[in-house]
């Protein structure tokens, strides 16, 4: 049973095959870079500071270094060069 669950999970991580043979991609719940879980579109590993600053606690004051890292991660997440 555990093996079947792992196969089912991997099927959804990879994407769903379409009739034309082109692999359709759904929005992954896991990071393509490190495999960690995403929350609200943020990787809990690669974009931890951005998630905290912009989603979890947007009203809090953070240090300049923390916010610089958060903005760098946000631009990476959005696909912009940092």
Order of alpha helices (4+ residues) and beta strands (2+ residues): alpha-beta-beta-beta-beta-alpha-alpha
